[in-house]
Amino acid sequence: MSLKLITAVATTTLAGTIALADQAEINRSITDIAAGADRHQWDRVRDAFADTVTTDYTSLWGGEPSTQTPDELIHAWSALLPGFDSTHHMVTNETVTSLNGNLATAEADFTATHRIKDELWTLGGRYTYKLEHNGDRWLVTSLTMTALWETGDRGLVGIAVERVAASQ
């Protein structure tokens, strides 16, 4: 379906439902974060975030949510993710749960696999995203990860950080 057709259908959508164009752009931002991080395409990741983003990984690591610039977040991710031989963040079942003017909330399920040699650390759960519409994009302002399960060796995270530090 072309973007023009999606836009045309979206403009005739009844109030109270999510326009297809909004759903597509929200899904694009969600995908750009996950796929961009796996491919180390940091500009792609950056373009999916608003100027300030709050991340909440407390269900996995404890602590407190963090509010920072996308560049600060990408700096942290780029000090970790390239240390794995591969990562795969599969984000599915994206659902816009609310849309009110320029603000939206969405949820998605995920499975994140991290590999070093033959060792794996995999976790699954749910992401909750808050987004704001800015020009032609829906940008993520908040990302909350709720870990529901994990398997494998979480210690691979430390090894990945060491591998990145040793390569610099």
Z-matrix of the N, CA and C atoms (Angstrom, degrees):
N
C 1 1.446
C 2 1.527 1 107.62
N 3 1.313 2 117.07 1 130.45
C 4 1.460 3 120.17 2 -178.04
C 5 1.520 4 110.69 3 -75.34
N 6 1.334 5 115.28 4 157.10
C 7 1.462 6 120.32 5 179.05
C 8 1.524 7 110.66 6 -61.42
N 9 1.355 8 118.15 7 -35.94
C 10 1.470 9 120.61 8 178.15
C 11 1.527 10 110.72 9 -62.44
N 12 1.322 11 116.53 10 -42.62
C 13 1.458 12 119.70 11 179.72
C 14 1.519 13 110.64 12 -66.69
N 15 1.325 14 116.70 13 -42.58
C 16 1.465 15 120.39 14 177.34
C 17 1.525 16 110.15 15 -59.26
N 18 1.328 17 116.80 16 -44.73
C 19 1.460 18 120.92 17 179.93
C 20 1.526 19 110.59 18 -63.19
N 21 1.323 20 117.72 19 -41.91
C 22 1.461 21 120.92 20 179.47
C 23 1.522 22 111.05 21 -63.04
N 24 1.310 23 117.01 22 -44.96
C 25 1.459 24 121.02 23 178.23
C 26 1.521 25 109.69 24 -63.84
N 27 1.318 26 116.86 25 -40.70
C 28 1.463 27 120.88 26 -178.02
C 29 1.515 28 111.77 27 -62.79
N 30 1.308 29 117.79 28 -36.60
C 31 1.470 30 119.73 29 -177.81
C 32 1.518 31 111.61 30 -71.19
N 33 1.336 32 118.23 31 -19.18
C 34 1.457 33 120.64 32 178.95
C 35 1.522 34 112.65 33 -100.92
N 36 1.313 35 116.89 34 3.98
C 37 1.458 36 121.01 35 -179.87
C 38 1.523 37 109.67 36 -69.58
N 39 1.317 38 116.75 37 139.74
C 40 1.460 39 120.86 38 -179.71
C 41 1.514 40 111.07 39 -67.12
N 42 1.330 41 116.39 40 150.29
C 43 1.468 42 121.93 41 177.13
C 44 1.519 43 108.84 42 -58.62
N 45 1.321 44 115.52 43 145.62
C 46 1.461 45 120.77 44 178.25
C 47 1.514 46 113.44 45 93.59
N 48 1.311 47 119.00 46 -6.66
C 49 1.458 48 121.35 47 176.26
C 50 1.518 49 108.50 48 -114.78
N 51 1.310 50 115.83 49 163.27
C 52 1.461 51 121.59 50 -178.06
C 53 1.521 52 108.97 51 -87.67
N 54 1.315 53 117.03 52 123.03
C 55 1.455 54 121.40 53 177.79
C 56 1.520 55 109.76 54 -65.28
N 57 1.315 56 115.37 55 141.55
C 58 1.465 57 119.90 56 -179.32
C 59 1.526 58 111.86 57 -58.23
N 60 1.318 59 117.34 58 -38.55
C 61 1.470 60 120.16 59 -179.79
C 62 1.519 61 110.56 60 -64.22
N 63 1.329 62 117.38 61 -40.49
C 64 1.470 63 120.19 62 177.13
C 65 1.515 64 110.48 63 -64.12
N 66 1.330 65 117.41 64 -46.16
C 67 1.466 66 121.25 65 178.86
C 68 1.524 67 110.32 66 -58.23
N 69 1.316 68 117.15 67 -44.03
C 70 1.472 69 120.92 68 -179.01
C 71 1.524 70 111.33 69 -64.22
N 72 1.323 71 117.87 70 -42.44
C 73 1.468 72 120.62 71 -179.28
C 74 1.528 73 111.69 72 -71.47
N 75 1.315 74 117.33 73 -35.53
C 76 1.472 75 120.08 74 175.53
C 77 1.520 76 109.40 75 -65.33
N 78 1.329 77 117.15 76 -45.03
C 79 1.471 78 120.41 77 177.39
C 80 1.525 79 111.16 78 -61.07
N 81 1.322 80 116.91 79 -37.19
C 82 1.474 81 120.64 80 178.40
C 83 1.522 82 110.62 81 -60.17
N 84 1.332 83 117.91 82 -45.76
C 85 1.466 84 120.52 83 179.85
C 86 1.524 85 111.16 84 -63.99
N 87 1.335 86 116.80 85 -42.66
C 88 1.463 87 121.02 86 178.69
C 89 1.527 88 110.01 87 -60.93
N 90 1.319 89 116.54 88 -45.34
C 91 1.469 90 121.06 89 -179.86
C 92 1.518 91 111.44 90 -66.43
N 93 1.330 92 117.51 91 -40.77
C 94 1.462 93 120.36 92 -178.98
C 95 1.526 94 112.01 93 -61.24
N 96 1.317 95 117.50 94 -33.91
C 97 1.467 96 119.74 95 178.07
C 98 1.523 97 110.13 96 -67.88
N 99 1.326 98 117.33 97 -51.21
C 100 1.469 99 120.71 98 -175.70
C 101 1.528 100 112.08 99 -69.51
N 102 1.321 101 117.04 100 -52.70
C 103 1.467 102 120.09 101 -177.57
C 104 1.520 103 111.06 102 -68.71
N 105 1.326 104 117.10 103 -38.10
C 106 1.463 105 120.13 104 178.11
C 107 1.516 106 111.88 105 -63.14
N 108 1.328 107 117.23 106 -40.47
C 109 1.470 108 120.29 107 178.07
C 110 1.524 109 110.91 108 -65.01
N 111 1.326 110 117.38 109 -43.20
C 112 1.472 111 120.48 110 179.25
C 113 1.519 112 112.11 111 -63.07
N 114 1.310 113 116.70 112 -33.99
C 115 1.474 114 121.33 113 -177.64
C 116 1.527 115 111.91 114 -94.03
N 117 1.334 116 116.96 115 -0.03
C 118 1.469 117 123.08 116 -177.07
C 119 1.519 118 110.80 117 57.98
N 120 1.317 119 116.26 118 35.68
C 121 1.462 120 123.21 119 175.38
C 122 1.529 121 106.97 120 -93.85
N 123 1.314 122 115.31 121 78.86
C 124 1.458 123 121.23 122 -169.65
C 125 1.515 124 113.36 123 -66.37
N 126 1.337 125 118.79 124 -30.68
C 127 1.464 126 120.67 125 175.54
C 128 1.525 127 110.59 126 -64.92
N 129 1.310 128 115.93 127 -38.65
C 130 1.471 129 120.82 128 177.19
C 131 1.522 130 110.57 129 -62.00
N 132 1.328 131 116.07 130 -43.84
C 133 1.461 132 120.48 131 177.53
C 134 1.528 133 109.67 132 -63.30
N 135 1.320 134 116.19 133 -48.20
C 136 1.466 135 121.49 134 -178.03
C 137 1.526 136 112.04 135 -56.12
N 138 1.326 137 115.80 136 -41.42
C 139 1.464 138 120.58 137 -176.66
C 140 1.520 139 113.42 138 -68.51
N 141 1.325 140 118.08 139 -13.74
C 142 1.463 141 121.54 140 179.41
C 143 1.528 142 112.50 141 -88.98
N 144 1.340 143 117.49 142 -10.59
C 145 1.456 144 121.93 143 -176.46
C 146 1.529 145 111.61 144 -105.14
N 147 1.331 146 114.95 145 149.89
C 148 1.461 147 121.85 146 169.98
C 149 1.530 148 107.91 147 -72.19
N 150 1.321 149 117.57 148 178.31
C 151 1.467 150 121.55 149 -176.95
C 152 1.525 151 113.45 150 -66.52
N 153 1.312 152 117.56 151 -22.42
C 154 1.460 153 123.24 152 174.65
C 155 1.519 154 107.42 153 -133.57
N 156 1.321 155 116.55 154 137.47
C 157 1.461 156 120.24 155 -178.88
C 158 1.533 157 109.19 156 -135.86
N 159 1.316 158 115.18 157 138.48
C 160 1.452 159 121.48 158 174.81
C 161 1.520 160 107.76 159 -104.35
N 162 1.326 161 116.37 160 126.56
C 163 1.460 162 120.97 161 176.85
C 164 1.523 163 108.72 162 -115.80
N 165 1.311 164 114.85 163 140.78
C 166 1.458 165 121.33 164 -178.70
C 167 1.524 166 108.71 165 -131.08
N 168 1.332 167 114.95 166 104.46
C 169 1.465 168 122.24 167 176.42
C 170 1.525 169 110.35 168 -112.98
N 171 1.323 170 116.67 169 23.89
C 172 1.470 171 120.74 170 -173.41
C 173 1.525 172 112.49 171 -65.26
N 174 1.316 173 118.62 172 -25.83
C 175 1.463 174 119.21 173 179.36
C 176 1.528 175 111.60 174 -67.20
N 177 1.321 176 116.60 175 -20.94
C 178 1.465 177 121.38 176 179.58
C 179 1.524 178 112.04 177 -102.47
N 180 1.328 179 117.62 178 -44.56
C 181 1.456 180 122.27 179 -170.53
C 182 1.529 181 114.05 180 -109.85
N 183 1.339 182 117.98 181 -9.86
C 184 1.459 183 119.56 182 -173.70
C 185 1.512 184 109.39 183 78.00
N 186 1.325 185 116.58 184 -159.94
C 187 1.463 186 120.54 185 177.90
C 188 1.507 187 112.25 186 77.08
N 189 1.320 188 115.59 187 -149.25
C 190 1.459 189 123.27 188 -175.80
C 191 1.527 190 109.47 189 -127.72
N 192 1.333 191 117.58 190 154.38
C 193 1.468 192 119.82 191 171.80
C 194 1.528 193 109.84 192 -59.59
N 195 1.322 194 116.34 193 156.85
C 196 1.455 195 121.93 194 -177.16
C 197 1.524 196 109.69 195 -124.26
N 198 1.331 197 116.26 196 133.76
C 199 1.460 198 121.26 197 174.52
C 200 1.520 199 107.65 198 -111.51
N 201 1.333 200 115.57 199 128.37
C 202 1.455 201 120.83 200 -174.53
C 203 1.522 202 109.86 201 -158.41
N 204 1.304 203 115.74 202 176.62
C 205 1.458 204 120.01 203 174.21
C 206 1.528 205 108.17 204 -79.63
N 207 1.313 206 117.11 205 156.67
C 208 1.465 207 119.20 206 174.64
C 209 1.528 208 112.53 207 -57.48
N 210 1.330 209 117.10 208 -35.67
C 211 1.465 210 119.60 209 179.65
C 212 1.531 211 111.22 210 -63.39
N 213 1.325 212 117.01 211 -38.82
C 214 1.470 213 120.08 212 177.15
C 215 1.526 214 110.72 213 -66.76
N 216 1.318 215 117.03 214 -40.34
C 217 1.458 216 120.71 215 177.91
C 218 1.524 217 110.80 216 -65.00
N 219 1.314 218 116.66 217 -44.99
C 220 1.467 219 120.70 218 179.48
C 221 1.521 220 110.75 219 -64.29
N 222 1.318 221 117.77 220 -36.20
C 223 1.464 222 120.66 221 175.84
C 224 1.534 223 110.01 222 -58.42
N 225 1.328 224 116.85 223 -43.36
C 226 1.472 225 120.43 224 179.01
C 227 1.525 226 110.88 225 -67.05
N 228 1.328 227 117.45 226 -45.02
C 229 1.463 228 119.94 227 179.85
C 230 1.523 229 111.66 228 -64.93
N 231 1.334 230 117.34 229 -36.47
C 232 1.470 231 119.87 230 -178.81
C 233 1.528 232 111.82 231 -75.99
N 234 1.327 233 117.69 232 -11.43
C 235 1.466 234 121.37 233 173.29
C 236 1.523 235 111.04 234 -89.66
N 237 1.321 236 117.32 235 0.25
C 238 1.464 237 122.18 236 -178.60
C 239 1.525 238 112.49 237 -124.62
N 240 1.314 239 116.83 238 -59.55
C 241 1.464 240 120.43 239 -168.74
C 242 1.528 241 114.54 240 -60.25
N 243 1.345 242 120.58 241 -39.66
C 244 1.467 243 118.72 242 178.02
C 245 1.536 244 113.82 243 -65.42
N 246 1.321 245 117.42 244 -12.42
C 247 1.461 246 120.50 245 178.00
C 248 1.515 247 113.83 246 -76.80
N 249 1.308 248 117.28 247 -13.24
C 250 1.464 249 121.04 248 173.79
C 251 1.524 250 108.49 249 -87.10
N 252 1.324 251 116.59 250 151.09
C 253 1.468 252 119.38 251 174.05
C 254 1.524 253 109.62 252 -66.00
N 255 1.326 254 116.22 253 -34.28
C 256 1.462 255 120.83 254 173.35
C 257 1.524 256 109.33 255 -161.69
N 258 1.315 257 114.51 256 154.22
C 259 1.462 258 121.63 257 171.91
C 260 1.522 259 107.28 258 -133.22
N 261 1.309 260 115.09 259 153.58
C 262 1.461 261 119.64 260 176.21
C 263 1.518 262 107.90 261 -145.43
N 264 1.324 263 115.30 262 108.96
C 265 1.460 264 121.97 263 177.53
C 266 1.527 265 106.96 264 -101.94
N 267 1.323 266 115.74 265 99.58
C 268 1.455 267 121.25 266 179.37
C 269 1.529 268 107.79 267 -92.08
N 270 1.321 269 116.00 268 113.22
C 271 1.462 270 122.52 269 -178.14
C 272 1.525 271 107.14 270 -111.21
N 273 1.330 272 115.67 271 123.53
C 274 1.463 273 120.56 272 -174.11
C 275 1.529 274 110.56 273 -135.80
N 276 1.312 275 114.62 274 173.84
C 277 1.464 276 122.73 275 175.32
C 278 1.525 277 112.15 276 56.21
N 279 1.338 278 116.57 277 39.29
C 280 1.456 279 120.87 278 178.89
C 281 1.524 280 109.33 279 -62.26
N 282 1.321 281 115.09 280 128.34
C 283 1.459 282 120.95 281 -178.81
C 284 1.516 283 109.25 282 -137.03
N 285 1.309 284 116.26 283 125.39
C 286 1.459 285 120.12 284 173.01
C 287 1.519 286 106.51 285 -80.04
N 288 1.326 287 116.23 286 118.52
C 289 1.457 288 120.57 287 -176.36
C 290 1.516 289 112.96 288 -95.13
N 291 1.341 290 117.14 289 -21.54
C 292 1.463 291 119.88 290 173.87
C 293 1.521 292 109.10 291 -155.94
N 294 1.312 293 113.80 292 147.21
C 295 1.460 294 121.47 293 177.17
C 296 1.517 295 106.21 294 -143.84
N 297 1.333 296 115.04 295 117.61
C 298 1.456 297 120.69 296 -177.97
C 299 1.520 298 108.20 297 -136.91
N 300 1.324 299 115.94 298 95.20
C 301 1.462 300 120.10 299 -177.73
C 302 1.516 301 110.96 300 65.80
N 303 1.345 302 116.60 301 -119.03
C 304 1.458 303 122.15 302 -178.96
C 305 1.518 304 113.64 303 -93.78
N 306 1.331 305 117.56 304 10.55
C 307 1.465 306 121.54 305 -179.34
C 308 1.523 307 110.10 306 -119.28
N 309 1.324 308 115.75 307 141.07
C 310 1.461 309 120.76 308 179.08
C 311 1.520 310 109.59 309 -143.40
N 312 1.311 311 114.61 310 156.25
C 313 1.463 312 122.65 311 171.88
C 314 1.524 313 106.80 312 -127.22
N 315 1.319 314 116.14 313 138.64
C 316 1.458 315 121.25 314 178.92
C 317 1.524 316 109.11 315 -138.30
N 318 1.321 317 115.31 316 156.80
C 319 1.456 318 121.99 317 175.06
C 320 1.517 319 108.49 318 -128.96
N 321 1.319 320 115.18 319 154.61
C 322 1.458 321 120.99 320 175.30
C 323 1.524 322 108.57 321 -153.94
N 324 1.314 323 116.04 322 150.47
C 325 1.462 324 121.52 323 173.55
C 326 1.522 325 108.28 324 -90.28
N 327 1.324 326 116.60 325 155.08
C 328 1.458 327 119.04 326 179.11
C 329 1.519 328 111.80 327 -145.59
N 330 1.310 329 113.80 328 154.05
C 331 1.454 330 123.76 329 165.28
C 332 1.519 331 105.65 330 -130.27
N 333 1.330 332 117.08 331 124.75
C 334 1.465 333 121.87 332 -177.74
C 335 1.524 334 108.52 333 -119.24
N 336 1.319 335 115.56 334 116.40
C 337 1.462 336 121.37 335 -179.29
C 338 1.520 337 108.73 336 -110.67
N 339 1.336 338 115.31 337 132.94
C 340 1.467 339 123.52 338 -178.86
C 341 1.521 340 106.98 339 -124.84
N 342 1.344 341 117.07 340 128.06
C 343 1.461 342 120.42 341 -175.05
C 344 1.530 343 111.28 342 -125.82
N 345 1.335 344 115.12 343 134.42
C 346 1.463 345 123.16 344 166.38
C 347 1.523 346 105.72 345 -130.43
N 348 1.328 347 114.49 346 118.04
C 349 1.474 348 121.96 347 -174.65
C 350 1.521 349 108.47 348 52.94
N 351 1.325 350 118.97 349 -122.40
C 352 1.467 351 121.09 350 -178.87
C 353 1.523 352 112.99 351 -97.85
N 354 1.324 353 116.78 352 5.45
C 355 1.464 354 120.90 353 -177.91
C 356 1.540 355 110.01 354 -95.38
N 357 1.326 356 115.19 355 142.92
C 358 1.463 357 121.03 356 -179.62
C 359 1.524 358 110.74 357 -127.95
N 360 1.310 359 114.62 358 147.64
C 361 1.458 360 122.52 359 165.37
C 362 1.516 361 105.33 360 -129.87
N 363 1.316 362 115.79 361 119.28
C 364 1.457 363 121.17 362 -177.11
C 365 1.523 364 109.03 363 -127.08
N 366 1.307 365 115.35 364 135.75
C 367 1.449 366 118.71 365 174.06
C 368 1.509 367 109.94 366 -134.80
N 369 1.312 368 114.71 367 157.38
C 370 1.454 369 120.54 368 -179.77
C 371 1.507 370 110.08 369 -136.21
N 372 1.310 371 114.29 370 156.66
C 373 1.450 372 118.49 371 179.48
C 374 1.506 373 111.72 372 171.42
N 375 1.326 374 114.31 373 -145.08
C 376 1.461 375 121.52 374 -174.85
C 377 1.522 376 109.60 375 -136.35
N 378 1.314 377 114.83 376 141.20
C 379 1.457 378 121.83 377 170.44
C 380 1.528 379 108.20 378 -106.15
N 381 1.316 380 115.70 379 141.22
C 382 1.456 381 122.31 380 168.93
C 383 1.518 382 106.93 381 -118.36
N 384 1.312 383 116.44 382 126.61
C 385 1.455 384 123.24 383 -176.53
C 386 1.528 385 109.52 384 -115.21
N 387 1.318 386 116.11 385 139.50
C 388 1.457 387 121.94 386 165.79
C 389 1.514 388 105.65 387 -111.20
N 390 1.321 389 115.77 388 136.47
C 391 1.458 390 120.92 389 -175.94
C 392 1.515 391 110.40 390 -134.38
N 393 1.331 392 114.29 391 156.13
C 394 1.458 393 120.33 392 172.07
C 395 1.518 394 108.37 393 -129.71
N 396 1.324 395 115.18 394 144.80
C 397 1.454 396 120.25 395 179.51
C 398 1.522 397 108.35 396 -85.02
N 399 1.322 398 115.72 397 128.10
C 400 1.455 399 121.53 398 -176.61
C 401 1.520 400 107.26 399 -137.05
N 402 1.295 401 116.93 400 99.75
C 403 1.468 402 119.76 401 -178.42
C 404 1.507 403 110.11 402 71.83
N 405 1.333 404 116.59 403 -116.40
C 406 1.461 405 120.45 404 -178.09
C 407 1.528 406 113.28 405 -103.43
N 408 1.332 407 117.97 406 6.70
C 409 1.460 408 121.21 407 -176.56
C 410 1.518 409 111.42 408 -125.59
N 411 1.308 410 114.54 409 149.98
C 412 1.463 411 121.75 410 165.84
C 413 1.518 412 105.85 411 -94.59
N 414 1.333 413 117.46 412 119.43
C 415 1.460 414 122.77 413 -175.71
C 416 1.527 415 110.20 414 -108.93
N 417 1.317 416 115.78 415 138.40
C 418 1.455 417 121.77 416 -178.62
C 419 1.528 418 109.59 417 -77.41
N 420 1.324 419 115.85 418 126.00
C 421 1.472 420 121.95 419 176.90
C 422 1.519 421 111.44 420 -104.90
N 423 1.335 422 116.35 421 -19.64
C 424 1.462 423 120.79 422 -178.13
C 425 1.520 424 109.04 423 -152.64
N 426 1.324 425 114.87 424 139.63
C 427 1.464 426 122.37 425 -179.95
C 428 1.520 427 107.64 426 -135.73
N 429 1.329 428 116.28 427 117.26
C 430 1.456 429 120.99 428 177.08
C 431 1.518 430 108.54 429 -115.65
N 432 1.320 431 116.47 430 123.47
C 433 1.452 432 122.00 431 177.85
C 434 1.528 433 107.96 432 -101.32
N 435 1.314 434 115.67 433 126.34
C 436 1.459 435 121.21 434 174.89
C 437 1.518 436 107.29 435 -111.45
N 438 1.326 437 116.15 436 107.82
C 439 1.461 438 121.17 437 179.19
C 440 1.527 439 108.61 438 -76.63
N 441 1.332 440 115.96 439 130.38
C 442 1.457 441 120.99 440 178.99
C 443 1.521 442 112.38 441 -110.07
N 444 1.327 443 117.09 442 -25.87
C 445 1.461 444 120.96 443 178.81
C 446 1.524 445 109.35 444 -162.45
N 447 1.318 446 115.24 445 159.67
C 448 1.465 447 120.80 446 173.70
C 449 1.516 448 109.20 447 -152.92
N 450 1.307 449 114.77 448 156.04
C 451 1.449 450 121.69 449 177.07
C 452 1.526 451 107.98 450 -147.20
N 453 1.313 452 115.76 451 154.61
C 454 1.453 453 119.58 452 -179.77
C 455 1.513 454 111.36 453 95.50
N 456 1.319 455 115.24 454 -158.22
C 457 1.461 456 122.46 455 -170.37
C 458 1.524 457 111.26 456 -107.35
N 459 1.330 458 116.56 457 102.86
C 460 1.464 459 121.24 458 177.30
C 461 1.528 460 110.80 459 -63.75
N 462 1.332 461 117.76 460 -21.28
C 463 1.450 462 122.07 461 177.76
C 464 1.521 463 113.79 462 -61.90
N 465 1.329 464 117.72 463 -14.41
C 466 1.466 465 120.46 464 176.70
C 467 1.526 466 111.46 465 -61.73
N 468 1.329 467 117.06 466 -24.46
C 469 1.464 468 120.74 467 178.51
C 470 1.532 469 109.92 468 -60.82
N 471 1.317 470 117.24 469 -47.49
C 472 1.463 471 121.27 470 178.59
C 473 1.520 472 112.05 471 -61.76
N 474 1.322 473 116.42 472 -41.39
C 475 1.462 474 120.06 473 178.24
C 476 1.525 475 110.38 474 -63.55
N 477 1.324 476 117.18 475 -41.02
C 478 1.476 477 120.70 476 179.69
C 479 1.521 478 110.88 477 -62.52
N 480 1.338 479 117.19 478 -43.13
C 481 1.469 480 120.38 479 178.31
C 482 1.528 481 110.11 480 -61.12
N 483 1.322 482 117.40 481 -45.11
C 484 1.470 483 121.49 482 178.81
C 485 1.531 484 111.34 483 -61.51
N 486 1.319 485 117.52 484 -39.64
C 487 1.457 486 120.77 485 -179.80
C 488 1.537 487 110.97 486 -64.35
N 489 1.340 488 116.89 487 -41.98
C 490 1.466 489 119.59 488 178.62
C 491 1.530 490 110.06 489 -65.10
N 492 1.342 491 117.09 490 -45.41
C 493 1.475 492 120.48 491 -178.90
C 494 1.524 493 110.52 492 -61.43
N 495 1.323 494 117.36 493 -39.04
C 496 1.476 495 120.74 494 -179.05
C 497 1.524 496 112.03 495 -69.50
N 498 1.319 497 117.27 496 -23.82
C 499 1.473 498 120.06 497 -177.70
C 500 1.527 499 112.38 498 -85.41
N 501 1.340 500 117.20 499 -6.88
C 502 1.473 501 119.30 500 -177.28
C 503 1.491 502 112.61 501 -94.16
